[in-house]
Amino acid sequence: MRAVIALTRWAIPALLGLLLLLAAPQAAFTQTQATPDPQLDALFTQLRHASDAKTARDIDRRIQVIWLTPKDPELAERMSQALTARRHMNLPMALGVLSGIVRDYPTYAEGWNQRATVYYLLRDYEDSLADIEKTLQYEPRHFGALSGRALIYLAQDKRGLAIRDISAALAVHPFLSEKALFPELLDDITHI
């Protein structure tokens, strides 16, 4: 009986996610290019040169807002659905919505990144890594994708690859909290 209840908990949200994908308007399927926001270049420059963690966090939030709020209303609505599902840990539904997003908006980097995050939460590291590659193809400065890949490599005992990716992420965002997982990257003064 417990198995039936557990299966029902996952199957119903997955079916709902599939139904949402099938019900999406056809207009969404014709859009394949997500237009980059012109503010991002300036924000990334500010982030790279941030003088302290608080300033970096504020800039980080502004970048996240741009990434997570696309100008296309249909895409924005679908992203909202996916993020709400993920926030409630309805991962099958989030995965279904995000799979539709990356199919219909294949150059929207944040769609790939959010799906990579869901795969990570499901401990499906191979699919997460594949989606991180797509994220970085469309937004090479995506510090979240780079640090996420570093975390996956840590979980897989691939420390050299993890250090490579966290170093790349820190070149974009020098105040990432994930840096603390790599004592070899901390300033000498912190080793006292």
C-alpha positions in Angstrom: 0.0 0.0 0.0 2.8 2.4 0.9 4.4 1.7 -2.5 1.1 2.7 -4.2 0.9 5.9 -2.2 4.5 6.8 -2.9 4.0 6.1 -6.6 0.9 8.2 -6.7 2.7 11.1 -5.0 5.2 11.1 -7.9 3.1 10.0 -10.8 0.3 12.6 -10.4 2.6 15.6 -10.4 4.6 14.1 -13.3 1.4 13.7 -15.3 0.3 17.2 -14.4 3.7 18.5 -15.7 3.2 16.6 -18.9 -0.3 18.0 -19.3 1.0 21.5 -18.8 3.5 21.0 -21.5 0.9 19.7 -23.9 -1.4 22.5 -23.2 1.2 25.2 -23.9 0.3 27.6 -26.7 1.8 27.0 -30.1 3.3 30.5 -30.2 5.8 29.4 -27.5 7.1 26.7 -29.7 8.2 29.1 -32.4 10.4 31.2 -30.1 14.0 29.9 -29.8 16.0 32.9 -29.0 16.1 34.4 -25.5 17.4 38.0 -25.9 20.2 38.8 -23.5 19.7 41.7 -21.2 22.1 44.6 -21.9 22.5 45.3 -18.1 24.3 41.9 -17.6 27.7 43.0 -19.0 27.8 45.9 -16.6 26.6 43.8 -13.7 29.2 41.1 -14.3 31.9 43.8 -14.4 30.7 45.2 -11.1 30.5 41.7 -9.6 34.0 40.8 -10.6 35.3 44.0 -9.0 33.0 43.9 -5.9 34.9 45.1 -2.8 33.0 43.0 -0.2 30.6 40.1 0.1 27.5 42.3 0.8 28.1 44.2 -2.4 28.6 41.0 -4.4 25.4 39.5 -2.9 23.4 42.5 -4.0 24.8 42.3 -7.6 24.3 38.6 -7.6 20.6 39.1 -6.7 20.2 41.6 -9.6 21.8 39.2 -12.0 19.5 36.4 -10.8 16.4 38.6 -11.2 17.4 39.2 -14.9 18.1 35.5 -15.5 14.8 34.4 -13.9 12.5 37.0 -15.4 12.5 36.6 -19.1 10.8 39.3 -21.2 8.7 36.8 -23.1 5.4 36.6 -21.0 4.8 32.9 -21.9 8.3 31.9 -21.0 8.1 34.0 -17.8 4.9 32.2 -16.8 6.4 28.8 -17.5 9.5 29.6 -15.5 7.3 30.8 -12.6 5.5 27.4 -12.7 8.8 25.5 -12.7 10.2 27.5 -9.8 7.1 27.1 -7.8 7.1 23.4 -8.3 10.7 23.1 -7.4 10.3 25.3 -4.3 7.6 22.9 -3.2 9.9 19.9 -4.0 7.5 18.8 -6.7 10.5 17.8 -8.8 8.7 15.7 -11.4 6.5 18.6 -12.3 9.4 21.1 -12.3 11.3 18.7 -14.5 8.4 18.4 -17.0 7.9 22.2 -17.2 11.6 22.8 -17.6 12.0 20.1 -20.2 9.3 22.0 -22.2 11.1 25.3 -21.7 14.5 24.0 -23.0 12.7 22.4 -26.0 10.8 25.5 -26.9 13.4 28.1 -25.9 16.7 26.2 -26.5 18.9 29.3 -26.2 17.5 30.4 -22.8 20.4 29.6 -20.6 18.5 29.8 -17.3 16.0 27.1 -18.5 18.9 24.7 -18.9 20.4 25.8 -15.5 17.2 25.3 -13.6 16.7 21.9 -15.2 20.3 21.1 -14.2 19.4 22.1 -10.7 16.4 19.7 -10.6 18.5 16.9 -11.9 21.1 17.7 -9.2 18.3 17.5 -6.6 17.3 14.1 -8.0 21.0 13.1 -7.8 21.0 12.5 -11.6 24.4 14.0 -12.0 25.0 13.0 -15.6 21.9 14.7 -16.9 22.7 17.7 -14.6 26.2 17.9 -16.1 24.8 17.8 -19.7 22.4 20.7 -18.9 25.2 22.7 -17.2 27.1 22.3 -20.5 24.2 23.8 -22.4 23.8 26.6 -19.8 27.5 27.5 -20.2 27.2 27.4 -24.0 24.6 30.2 -23.8 25.9 32.0 -20.7 29.6 31.3 -20.1 29.6 33.6 -17.1 27.0 31.6 -15.2 28.7 31.3 -11.9 25.8 29.1 -10.5 26.3 26.6 -13.3 30.1 26.6 -12.8 29.8 26.2 -9.0 27.1 23.6 -9.4 29.3 21.5 -11.7 32.1 21.9 -9.0 29.7 20.5 -6.4 28.9 17.5 -8.7 32.5 16.8 -9.2 33.1 16.9 -5.5 30.3 14.4 -5.0 32.0 12.2 -7.6 35.5 12.5 -6.0 36.8 14.5 -9.0 38.5 17.2 -6.9 40.8 18.4 -9.7 37.8 19.1 -11.9 35.9 20.6 -9.0 38.8 23.0 -8.3 38.9 24.0 -12.0 35.2 24.9 -12.1 35.1 26.7 -8.7 38.1 28.7 -9.8 36.3 29.7 -13.0 33.2 30.6 -11.0 35.3 32.7 -8.5 36.8 34.6 -11.5 33.3 35.7 -12.2 31.9 36.0 -8.6 34.8 36.2 -6.1 32.6 36.0 -3.1 30.8 32.7 -3.8 30.1 30.8 -0.5 31.1 27.5 -2.2 34.7 28.7 -1.9 34.6 27.5 1.7 34.5 23.9 0.5 37.9 24.3 -1.0 40.4 25.1 1.7 43.2 25.2 -0.8 41.6 28.3 -2.4 41.2 30.2 0.8 43.5 33.1 1.6 46.6 32.2 3.6 45.3 34.3 6.5 42.2 32.1 6.9 44.5 29.1 7.6 45.6 30.3 11.0 
